[in-house]
Amino acid sequence: MGRFLKKGNGSDVAILNGNYPAFNCLSPYIFVCYQELVEDTELNRIAGERMRQRHRLAE
């Protein structure tokens, strides 16, 4: 697998097995972007819950 990663020259690499992704290797920058998206999604979910709770208390 190392030779495939070297051929990627620092770019993202997907290893396929039977035309399905079996392994993905992401650059550190892309990995951090994905982490931030996951964190933002969770924070938006929490904010939405709090806004709904606040709305219920105001009624």
N, CA, C and O atoms as a Maestro MAE file, in Angstrom:
{
 s_m_m2io_version
 :::
 2.0.0
}

f_m_ct {
 s_m_title
 :::
 protein
 m_atom[236] {
  # First column is atom index #
  i_m_mmod_type
  r_m_x_coord
  r_m_y_coord
  r_m_z_coord
  i_m_residue_number
  s_m_chain_name
  s_m_pdb_residue_name
  s_m_pdb_atom_name
  i_m_atomic_number
  :::
  1 25 0.826 -1.186 0.000 1 A "MET " " N  " 7
  2 3 0.000 0.000 0.000 1 A "MET " " CA " 6
  3 2 0.870 1.249 0.000 1 A "MET " " C  " 6
  4 15 0.449 2.290 -0.505 1 A "MET " " O  " 8
  5 25 2.061 1.167 0.550 2 A "GLY " " N  " 7
  6 3 2.946 2.319 0.616 2 A "GLY " " CA " 6
  7 2 3.256 2.915 -0.741 2 A "GLY " " C  " 6
  8 15 3.366 4.133 -0.877 2 A "GLY " " O  " 8
  9 25 3.395 2.070 -1.741 3 A "ARG " " N  " 7
  10 3 3.730 2.592 -3.075 3 A "ARG " " CA " 6
  11 2 2.582 3.414 -3.651 3 A "ARG " " C  " 6
  12 15 2.815 4.361 -4.402 3 A "ARG " " O  " 8
  13 25 1.339 3.057 -3.305 4 A "PHE " " N  " 7
  14 3 0.199 3.836 -3.782 4 A "PHE " " CA " 6
  15 2 0.161 5.206 -3.116 4 A "PHE " " C  " 6
  16 15 -0.150 6.211 -3.755 4 A "PHE " " O  " 8
  17 25 0.481 5.232 -1.829 5 A "LEU " " N  " 7
  18 3 0.490 6.507 -1.122 5 A "LEU " " CA " 6
  19 2 1.585 7.417 -1.653 5 A "LEU " " C  " 6
  20 15 1.389 8.627 -1.770 5 A "LEU " " O  " 8
  21 25 2.738 6.839 -1.975 6 A "LYS " " N  " 7
  22 3 3.827 7.636 -2.544 6 A "LYS " " CA " 6
  23 2 3.431 8.216 -3.893 6 A "LYS " " C  " 6
  24 15 3.774 9.357 -4.200 6 A "LYS " " O  " 8
  25 25 2.716 7.446 -4.699 7 A "LYS " " N  " 7
  26 3 2.276 7.940 -6.005 7 A "LYS " " CA " 6
  27 2 1.258 9.067 -5.865 7 A "LYS " " C  " 6
  28 15 1.077 9.853 -6.795 7 A "LYS " " O  " 8
  29 25 0.601 9.153 -4.729 8 A "GLY " " N  " 7
  30 3 -0.372 10.217 -4.496 8 A "GLY " " CA " 6
  31 2 0.267 11.574 -4.292 8 A "GLY " " C  " 6
  32 15 -0.415 12.595 -4.382 8 A "GLY " " O  " 8
  33 25 1.570 11.608 -4.018 9 A "ASN " " N  " 7
  34 3 2.304 12.867 -3.831 9 A "ASN " " CA " 6
  35 2 1.620 13.821 -2.854 9 A "ASN " " C  " 6
  36 15 1.529 15.019 -3.120 9 A "ASN " " O  " 8
  37 25 1.143 13.301 -1.735 10 A "GLY " " N  " 7
  38 3 0.520 14.141 -0.718 10 A "GLY " " CA " 6
  39 2 -0.958 14.402 -0.935 10 A "GLY " " C  " 6
  40 15 -1.610 15.005 -0.083 10 A "GLY " " O  " 8
  41 25 -1.494 13.960 -2.054 11 A "SER " " N  " 7
  42 3 -2.926 14.128 -2.316 11 A "SER " " CA " 6
  43 2 -3.709 13.020 -1.620 11 A "SER " " C  " 6
  44 15 -3.135 12.049 -1.128 11 A "SER " " O  " 8
  45 25 -5.009 13.181 -1.590 12 A "ASP " " N  " 7
  46 3 -5.869 12.155 -1.013 12 A "ASP " " CA " 6
  47 2 -5.845 10.922 -1.906 12 A "ASP " " C  " 6
  48 15 -5.807 11.024 -3.132 12 A "ASP " " O  " 8
  49 25 -5.869 9.748 -1.266 13 A "VAL " " N  " 7
  50 3 -5.794 8.488 -2.002 13 A "VAL " " CA " 6
  51 2 -6.912 7.575 -1.512 13 A "VAL " " C  " 6
  52 15 -7.137 7.456 -0.308 13 A "VAL " " O  " 8
  53 25 -7.610 6.933 -2.439 14 A "ALA " " N  " 7
  54 3 -8.628 5.937 -2.104 14 A "ALA " " CA " 6
  55 2 -8.196 4.602 -2.693 14 A "ALA " " C  " 6
  56 15 -7.880 4.514 -3.879 14 A "ALA " " O  " 8
  57 25 -8.181 3.568 -1.867 15 A "ILE " " N  " 7
  58 3 -7.874 2.213 -2.313 15 A "ILE " " CA " 6
  59 2 -9.210 1.499 -2.487 15 A "ILE " " C  " 6
  60 15 -10.012 1.438 -1.555 15 A "ILE " " O  " 8
  61 25 -9.446 0.963 -3.673 16 A "LEU " " N  " 7
  62 3 -10.711 0.298 -3.967 16 A "LEU " " CA " 6
  63 2 -10.560 -1.216 -3.916 16 A "LEU " " C  " 6
  64 15 -9.506 -1.763 -4.240 16 A "LEU " " O  " 8
  65 25 -11.625 -1.874 -3.508 17 A "ASN " " N  " 7
  66 3 -11.697 -3.331 -3.500 17 A "ASN " " CA " 6
  67 2 -13.027 -3.695 -4.144 17 A "ASN " " C  " 6
  68 15 -14.087 -3.448 -3.569 17 A "ASN " " O  " 8
  69 25 -12.975 -4.275 -5.322 18 A "GLY " " N  " 7
  70 3 -14.216 -4.606 -6.020 18 A "GLY " " CA " 6
  71 2 -15.018 -3.361 -6.359 18 A "GLY " " C  " 6
  72 15 -16.248 -3.379 -6.307 18 A "GLY " " O  " 8
  73 25 -14.332 -2.285 -6.705 19 A "ASN " " N  " 7
  74 3 -14.932 -1.004 -7.078 19 A "ASN " " CA " 6
  75 2 -15.612 -0.292 -5.909 19 A "ASN " " C  " 6
  76 15 -16.402 0.627 -6.125 19 A "ASN " " O  " 8
  77 25 -15.316 -0.702 -4.674 20 A "TYR " " N  " 7
  78 3 -15.822 -0.040 -3.480 20 A "TYR " " CA " 6
  79 2 -14.639 0.453 -2.659 20 A "TYR " " C  " 6
  80 15 -13.607 -0.215 -2.602 20 A "TYR " " O  " 8
  81 25 -14.774 1.613 -2.021 21 A "PRO " " N  " 7
  82 3 -13.654 2.110 -1.219 21 A "PRO " " CA " 6
  83 2 -13.361 1.177 -0.042 21 A "PRO " " C  " 6
  84 15 -14.253 0.842 0.738 21 A "PRO " " O  " 8
  85 25 -12.112 0.768 0.071 22 A "ALA " " N  " 7
  86 3 -11.683 -0.088 1.175 22 A "ALA " " CA " 6
  87 2 -10.825 0.695 2.159 22 A "ALA " " C  " 6
  88 15 -10.728 0.331 3.331 22 A "ALA " " O  " 8
  89 25 -10.201 1.773 1.681 23 A "PHE " " N  " 7
  90 3 -9.298 2.555 2.522 23 A "PHE " " CA " 6
  91 2 -9.163 3.941 1.921 23 A "PHE " " C  " 6
  92 15 -9.021 4.084 0.706 23 A "PHE " " O  " 8
  93 25 -9.208 4.956 2.759 24 A "ASN " " N  " 7
  94 3 -8.988 6.330 2.317 24 A "ASN " " CA " 6
  95 2 -7.852 6.926 3.124 24 A "ASN " " C  " 6
  96 15 -7.809 6.784 4.346 24 A "ASN " " O  " 8
  97 25 -6.950 7.580 2.454 25 A "CYS " " N  " 7
  98 3 -5.852 8.283 3.116 25 A "CYS " " CA " 6
  99 2 -6.008 9.761 2.772 25 A "CYS " " C  " 6
  100 15 -5.904 10.148 1.608 25 A "CYS " " O  " 8
  101 25 -6.254 10.578 3.780 26 A "LEU " " N  " 7
  102 3 -6.495 11.998 3.577 26 A "LEU " " CA " 6
  103 2 -5.275 12.815 3.961 26 A "LEU " " C  " 6
  104 15 -4.507 12.436 4.845 26 A "LEU " " O  " 8
  105 25 -5.111 13.934 3.288 27 A "SER " " N  " 7
  106 3 -4.057 14.865 3.689 27 A "SER " " CA " 6
  107 2 -4.450 15.444 5.052 27 A "SER " " C  " 6
  108 15 -5.637 15.497 5.374 27 A "SER " " O  " 8
  109 25 -3.483 15.874 5.846 28 A "PRO " " N  " 7
  110 3 -3.813 16.456 7.153 28 A "PRO " " CA " 6
  111 2 -4.797 17.625 7.044 28 A "PRO " " C  " 6
  112 15 -5.686 17.767 7.884 28 A "PRO " " O  " 8
  113 25 -4.644 18.451 6.022 29 A "TYR " " N  " 7
  114 3 -5.542 19.594 5.853 29 A "TYR " " CA " 6
  115 2 -6.987 19.134 5.656 29 A "TYR " " C  " 6
  116 15 -7.895 19.654 6.303 29 A "TYR " " O  " 8
  117 25 -7.203 18.169 4.771 30 A "ILE " " N  " 7
  118 3 -8.558 17.670 4.512 30 A "ILE " " CA " 6
  119 2 -9.115 16.983 5.754 30 A "ILE " " C  " 6
  120 15 -10.302 17.114 6.051 30 A "ILE " " O  " 8
  121 25 -8.270 16.252 6.484 31 A "PHE " " N  " 7
  122 3 -8.723 15.589 7.708 31 A "PHE " " CA " 6
  123 2 -9.233 16.618 8.710 31 A "PHE " " C  " 6
  124 15 -10.286 16.426 9.317 31 A "PHE " " O  " 8
  125 25 -8.491 17.708 8.885 32 A "VAL " " N  " 7
  126 3 -8.907 18.768 9.814 32 A "VAL " " CA " 6
  127 2 -10.217 19.397 9.342 32 A "VAL " " C  " 6
  128 15 -11.084 19.704 10.160 32 A "VAL " " O  " 8
  129 25 -10.368 19.590 8.039 33 A "CYS " " N  " 7
  130 3 -11.622 20.139 7.505 33 A "CYS " " CA " 6
  131 2 -12.798 19.234 7.847 33 A "CYS " " C  " 6
  132 15 -13.852 19.713 8.267 33 A "CYS " " O  " 8
  133 25 -12.625 17.930 7.669 34 A "TYR " " N  " 7
  134 3 -13.688 16.985 8.019 34 A "TYR " " CA " 6
  135 2 -13.985 17.016 9.512 34 A "TYR " " C  " 6
  136 15 -15.148 16.968 9.913 34 A "TYR " " O  " 8
  137 25 -12.954 17.094 10.333 35 A "GLN " " N  " 7
  138 3 -13.165 17.172 11.778 35 A "GLN " " CA " 6
  139 2 -13.984 18.404 12.135 35 A "GLN " " C  " 6
  140 15 -14.903 18.325 12.950 35 A "GLN " " O  " 8
  141 25 -13.658 19.538 11.533 36 A "GLU " " N  " 7
  142 3 -14.387 20.767 11.812 36 A "GLU " " CA " 6
  143 2 -15.839 20.668 11.360 36 A "GLU " " C  " 6
  144 15 -16.731 21.179 12.037 36 A "GLU " " O  " 8
  145 25 -16.085 20.020 10.231 37 A "LEU " " N  " 7
  146 3 -17.465 19.826 9.779 37 A "LEU " " CA " 6
  147 2 -18.267 18.989 10.771 37 A "LEU " " C  " 6
  148 15 -19.421 19.299 11.068 37 A "LEU " " O  " 8
  149 25 -17.647 17.930 11.280 38 A "VAL " " N  " 7
  150 3 -18.324 17.076 12.261 38 A "VAL " " CA " 6
  151 2 -18.610 17.866 13.534 38 A "VAL " " C  " 6
  152 15 -19.708 17.779 14.084 38 A "VAL " " O  " 8
  153 25 -17.628 18.638 14.008 39 A "GLU " " N  " 7
  154 3 -17.821 19.450 15.210 39 A "GLU " " CA " 6
  155 2 -18.907 20.494 14.994 39 A "GLU " " C  " 6
  156 15 -19.751 20.698 15.867 39 A "GLU " " O  " 8
  157 25 -18.896 21.157 13.839 40 A "ASP " " N  " 7
  158 3 -19.916 22.163 13.540 40 A "ASP " " CA " 6
  159 2 -21.307 21.544 13.508 40 A "ASP " " C  " 6
  160 15 -22.263 22.143 13.999 40 A "ASP " " O  " 8
  161 25 -21.426 20.360 12.939 41 A "THR " " N  " 7
  162 3 -22.714 19.674 12.884 41 A "THR " " CA " 6
  163 2 -23.226 19.384 14.288 41 A "THR " " C  " 6
  164 15 -24.403 19.594 14.579 41 A "THR " " O  " 8
  165 25 -22.352 18.907 15.148 42 A "GLU " " N  " 7
  166 3 -22.745 18.610 16.527 42 A "GLU " " CA " 6
  167 2 -23.129 19.889 17.270 42 A "GLU " " C  " 6
  168 15 -24.124 19.906 17.995 42 A "GLU " " O  " 8
  169 25 -22.355 20.954 17.098 43 A "LEU " " N  " 7
  170 3 -22.674 22.218 17.763 43 A "LEU " " CA " 6
  171 2 -23.997 22.788 17.256 43 A "LEU " " C  " 6
  172 15 -24.765 23.346 18.040 43 A "LEU " " O  " 8
  173 25 -24.274 22.657 15.965 44 A "ASN " " N  " 7
  174 3 -25.561 23.117 15.426 44 A "ASN " " CA " 6
  175 2 -26.716 22.315 15.999 44 A "ASN " " C  " 6
  176 15 -27.783 22.866 16.270 44 A "ASN " " O  " 8
  177 25 -26.512 21.018 16.186 45 A "ARG " " N  " 7
  178 3 -27.561 20.181 16.785 45 A "ARG " " CA " 6
  179 2 -27.846 20.634 18.212 45 A "ARG " " C  " 6
  180 15 -29.004 20.761 18.609 45 A "ARG " " O  " 8
  181 25 -26.787 20.876 18.983 46 A "ILE " " N  " 7
  182 3 -26.939 21.326 20.370 46 A "ILE " " CA " 6
  183 2 -27.624 22.688 20.417 46 A "ILE " " C  " 6
  184 15 -28.519 22.902 21.235 46 A "ILE " " O  " 8
  185 25 -27.213 23.608 19.548 47 A "ALA " " N  " 7
  186 3 -27.824 24.939 19.516 47 A "ALA " " CA " 6
  187 2 -29.305 24.845 19.171 47 A "ALA " " C  " 6
  188 15 -30.125 25.547 19.764 47 A "ALA " " O  " 8
  189 25 -29.654 23.986 18.220 48 A "GLY " " N  " 7
  190 3 -31.059 23.806 17.853 48 A "GLY " " CA " 6
  191 2 -31.886 23.279 19.016 48 A "GLY " " C  " 6
  192 15 -33.009 23.734 19.234 48 A "GLY " " O  " 8
  193 25 -31.344 22.329 19.761 49 A "GLU " " N  " 7
  194 3 -32.047 21.796 20.933 49 A "GLU " " CA " 6
  195 2 -32.271 22.885 21.964 49 A "GLU " " C  " 6
  196 15 -33.362 23.002 22.522 49 A "GLU " " O  " 8
  197 25 -31.250 23.679 22.219 50 A "ARG " " N  " 7
  198 3 -31.369 24.751 23.212 50 A "ARG " " CA " 6
  199 2 -32.384 25.800 22.776 50 A "ARG " " C  " 6
  200 15 -33.133 26.321 23.602 50 A "ARG " " O  " 8
  201 25 -32.411 26.109 21.491 51 A "MET " " N  " 7
  202 3 -33.387 27.087 21.005 51 A "MET " " CA " 6
  203 2 -34.805 26.551 21.151 51 A "MET " " C  " 6
  204 15 -35.715 27.301 21.504 51 A "MET " " O  " 8
  205 25 -35.004 25.260 20.882 52 A "ARG " " N  " 7
  206 3 -36.335 24.665 21.051 52 A "ARG " " CA " 6
  207 2 -36.739 24.663 22.521 52 A "ARG " " C  " 6
  208 15 -37.894 24.937 22.846 52 A "ARG " " O  " 8
  209 25 -35.794 24.355 23.414 53 A "GLN " " N  " 7
  210 3 -36.095 24.365 24.845 53 A "GLN " " CA " 6
  211 2 -36.459 25.774 25.298 53 A "GLN " " C  " 6
  212 15 -37.399 25.959 26.071 53 A "GLN " " O  " 8
  213 25 -35.724 26.751 24.825 54 A "ARG " " N  " 7
  214 3 -35.978 28.139 25.195 54 A "ARG " " CA " 6
  215 2 -37.361 28.567 24.698 54 A "ARG " " C  " 6
  216 15 -38.089 29.268 25.400 54 A "ARG " " O  " 8
  217 25 -37.713 28.144 23.495 55 A "HIS " " N  " 7
  218 3 -39.019 28.483 22.928 55 A "HIS " " CA " 6
  219 2 -40.137 27.856 23.764 55 A "HIS " " C  " 6
  220 15 -41.163 28.492 24.004 55 A "HIS " " O  " 8
  221 25 -39.943 26.623 24.203 56 A "ARG " " N  " 7
  222 3 -40.957 25.948 25.026 56 A "ARG " " CA " 6
  223 2 -41.122 26.643 26.370 56 A "ARG " " C  " 6
  224 15 -42.240 26.761 26.870 56 A "ARG " " O  " 8
  225 25 -40.023 27.105 26.961 57 A "LEU " " N  " 7
  226 3 -40.095 27.783 28.253 57 A "LEU " " CA " 6
  227 2 -40.805 29.126 28.137 57 A "LEU " " C  " 6
  228 15 -41.450 29.570 29.086 57 A "LEU " " O  " 8
  229 25 -40.691 29.772 26.989 58 A "ALA " " N  " 7
  230 3 -41.309 31.080 26.793 58 A "ALA " " CA " 6
  231 2 -42.820 30.974 26.611 58 A "ALA " " C  " 6
  232 15 -43.530 31.966 26.777 58 A "ALA " " O  " 8
  233 25 -43.315 29.805 26.276 59 A "GLU " " N  " 7
  234 3 -44.759 29.647 26.030 59 A "GLU " " CA " 6
  235 2 -45.551 29.630 27.285 59 A "GLU " " C  " 6
  236 15 -46.775 29.505 27.241 59 A "GLU " " O  " 8
  :::
 }
 m_bond[235] {
  # First column is bond index #
  i_m_from
  i_m_to
  i_m_order
  :::
  1 1 2 1
  2 2 3 1
  3 3 4 2
  4 3 5 1
  5 5 6 1
  6 6 7 1
  7 7 8 2
  8 7 9 1
  9 9 10 1
  10 10 11 1
  11 11 12 2
  12 11 13 1
  13 13 14 1
  14 14 15 1
  15 15 16 2
  16 15 17 1
  17 17 18 1
  18 18 19 1
  19 19 20 2
  20 19 21 1
  21 21 22 1
  22 22 23 1
  23 23 24 2
  24 23 25 1
  25 25 26 1
  26 26 27 1
  27 27 28 2
  28 27 29 1
  29 29 30 1
  30 30 31 1
  31 31 32 2
  32 31 33 1
  33 33 34 1
  34 34 35 1
  35 35 36 2
  36 35 37 1
  37 37 38 1
  38 38 39 1
  39 39 40 2
  40 39 41 1
  41 41 42 1
  42 42 43 1
  43 43 44 2
  44 43 45 1
  45 45 46 1
  46 46 47 1
  47 47 48 2
  48 47 49 1
  49 49 50 1
  50 50 51 1
  51 51 52 2
  52 51 53 1
  53 53 54 1
  54 54 55 1
  55 55 56 2
  56 55 57 1
  57 57 58 1
  58 58 59 1
  59 59 60 2
  60 59 61 1
  61 61 62 1
  62 62 63 1
  63 63 64 2
  64 63 65 1
  65 65 66 1
  66 66 67 1
  67 67 68 2
  68 67 69 1
  69 69 70 1
  70 70 71 1
  71 71 72 2
  72 71 73 1
  73 73 74 1
  74 74 75 1
  75 75 76 2
  76 75 77 1
  77 77 78 1
  78 78 79 1
  79 79 80 2
  80 79 81 1
  81 81 82 1
  82 82 83 1
  83 83 84 2
  84 83 85 1
  85 85 86 1
  86 86 87 1
  87 87 88 2
  88 87 89 1
  89 89 90 1
  90 90 91 1
  91 91 92 2
  92 91 93 1
  93 93 94 1
  94 94 95 1
  95 95 96 2
  96 95 97 1
  97 97 98 1
  98 98 99 1
  99 99 100 2
  100 99 101 1
  101 101 102 1
  102 102 103 1
  103 103 104 2
  104 103 105 1
  105 105 106 1
  106 106 107 1
  107 107 108 2
  108 107 109 1
  109 109 110 1
  110 110 111 1
  111 111 112 2
  112 111 113 1
  113 113 114 1
  114 114 115 1
  115 115 116 2
  116 115 117 1
  117 117 118 1
  118 118 119 1
  119 119 120 2
  120 119 121 1
  121 121 122 1
  122 122 123 1
  123 123 124 2
  124 123 125 1
  125 125 126 1
  126 126 127 1
  127 127 128 2
  128 127 129 1
  129 129 130 1
  130 130 131 1
  131 131 132 2
  132 131 133 1
  133 133 134 1
  134 134 135 1
  135 135 136 2
  136 135 137 1
  137 137 138 1
  138 138 139 1
  139 139 140 2
  140 139 141 1
  141 141 142 1
  142 142 143 1
  143 143 144 2
  144 143 145 1
  145 145 146 1
  146 146 147 1
  147 147 148 2
  148 147 149 1
  149 149 150 1
  150 150 151 1
  151 151 152 2
  152 151 153 1
  153 153 154 1
  154 154 155 1
  155 155 156 2
  156 155 157 1
  157 157 158 1
  158 158 159 1
  159 159 160 2
  160 159 161 1
  161 161 162 1
  162 162 163 1
  163 163 164 2
  164 163 165 1
  165 165 166 1
  166 166 167 1
  167 167 168 2
  168 167 169 1
  169 169 170 1
  170 170 171 1
  171 171 172 2
  172 171 173 1
  173 173 174 1
  174 174 175 1
  175 175 176 2
  176 175 177 1
  177 177 178 1
  178 178 179 1
  179 179 180 2
  180 179 181 1
  181 181 182 1
  182 182 183 1
  183 183 184 2
  184 183 185 1
  185 185 186 1
  186 186 187 1
  187 187 188 2
  188 187 189 1
  189 189 190 1
  190 190 191 1
  191 191 192 2
  192 191 193 1
  193 193 194 1
  194 194 195 1
  195 195 196 2
  196 195 197 1
  197 197 198 1
  198 198 199 1
  199 199 200 2
  200 199 201 1
  201 201 202 1
  202 202 203 1
  203 203 204 2
  204 203 205 1
  205 205 206 1
  206 206 207 1
  207 207 208 2
  208 207 209 1
  209 209 210 1
  210 210 211 1
  211 211 212 2
  212 211 213 1
  213 213 214 1
  214 214 215 1
  215 215 216 2
  216 215 217 1
  217 217 218 1
  218 218 219 1
  219 219 220 2
  220 219 221 1
  221 221 222 1
  222 222 223 1
  223 223 224 2
  224 223 225 1
  225 225 226 1
  226 226 227 1
  227 227 228 2
  228 227 229 1
  229 229 230 1
  230 230 231 1
  231 231 232 2
  232 231 233 1
  233 233 234 1
  234 234 235 1
  235 235 236 2
  :::
 }
}
